Amino acid sequence: MLEVGDSVGNDLGWGLARELKSTPGLTLVQMDKSSSGLTTPWFYDWPTRLIEFLHQYRPHLVIVAFGANDEQNMTVAGHVVAFGSAPWVAAYRSQIRRIALAANRAHSFVLWIGMPVMGPNFYRQNMVFLNSLYARYAPSVPGVTFLATWRLFAGPRGQFQTSARVNGVATVLRSSDGVHFSYVGENVFATYVARQIASIYHVVLNPIAPMTLTP
């Protein structure tokens, strides 16, 4: 499995590395890049780098987690286009499809992870918008599945929550920035994704210390 993404992807990847390290026959390669995304190829060109990683590691599954840094304008053909505008959506859709098609051509499945609920209000709304694009466009490429994670970390009324009960114990899940995860939050994230991978792709995974949210 190849895991790629931004700093939220890092949180997931660290959790997966801990949870799945004892699964026989599994190699997890984590290639996240903090502060990166699909709107800033001048900083880190993900479609190009992904092709390199696919050639190098030949994964059966690519886990994708982008969005935390993508609520910003893009430069398209030398012109700046505003976040959320029709030209922006067209350009961002193209980036989503470039990622998905690169994996498809390498005969890799893709599990595209939706961004979780976020704390800052305006930022949270932007993540809802980005998730709608991932859910709409990523699965249009064969072999790509979108996995929503919003409700996993949201409270009973859909609100952001810093803490919750994990395996019966009240625990901090998120960092003070309202975006990233605590150590335990990373493990909850990873346990959920690992179980979804096992279900979707019919493989046996053995999380060593599964952590789940409990009433």
GIFEN-V330765 format. One record per residue. RES is the residue in one small letter. BURIAL is b if it has 16 or more other C-alpha atoms within 10 Angstrom, else e. Layout:
res=(RES,RES)
burial=(BURIAL,BURIAL)
This chain:
res=(m,l,e,v,g,d,s,v,g,n,d,l,g,w,g,l,a,r,e,l,k,s,t,p,g,l,t,l,v,q,m,d,k,s,s,s,g,l,t,t,p,w,f,y,d,w,p,t,r,l,i,e,f,l,h,q,y,r,p,h,l,v,i,v,a,f,g,a,n,d,e,q,n,m,t,v,a,g,h,v,v,a,f,g,s,a,p,w,v,a,a,y,r,s,q,i,r,r,i,a,l,a,a,n,r,a,h,s,f,v,l,w,i,g,m,p,v,m,g,p,n,f,y,r,q,n,m,v,f,l,n,s,l,y,a,r,y,a,p,s,v,p,g,v,t,f,l,a,t,w,r,l,f,a,g,p,r,g,q,f,q,t,s,a,r,v,n,g,v,a,t,v,l,r,s,s,d,g,v,h,f,s,y,v,g,e,n,v,f,a,t,y,v,a,r,q,i,a,s,i,y,h,v,v,l,n,p,i,a,p,m,t,l,t,p)
burial=(b,b,b,b,b,b,b,b,b,b,b,b,b,b,b,b,b,b,b,b,b,e,e,e,e,e,e,b,b,b,b,b,b,e,e,b,b,b,b,b,e,e,e,b,e,b,b,e,e,b,b,e,b,b,e,e,e,b,b,e,b,b,b,b,b,b,b,b,b,b,b,e,e,b,e,e,e,e,e,e,b,e,b,b,e,e,e,b,b,e,b,b,b,e,b,b,b,b,b,b,b,b,b,b,e,e,e,b,b,b,b,b,b,b,b,b,b,b,b,e,e,e,b,b,e,b,b,b,e,b,b,e,b,b,b,e,b,b,b,e,b,e,b,b,b,b,b,b,b,b,e,e,b,b,e,e,e,e,e,b,b,b,b,b,e,b,e,e,e,e,b,b,b,b,e,e,e,b,b,b,b,b,e,b,b,b,b,b,b,b,b,b,b,b,b,e,b,e,e,e,e,e,e,e,b,b,b,e,e,b,b,b,b,e,e)
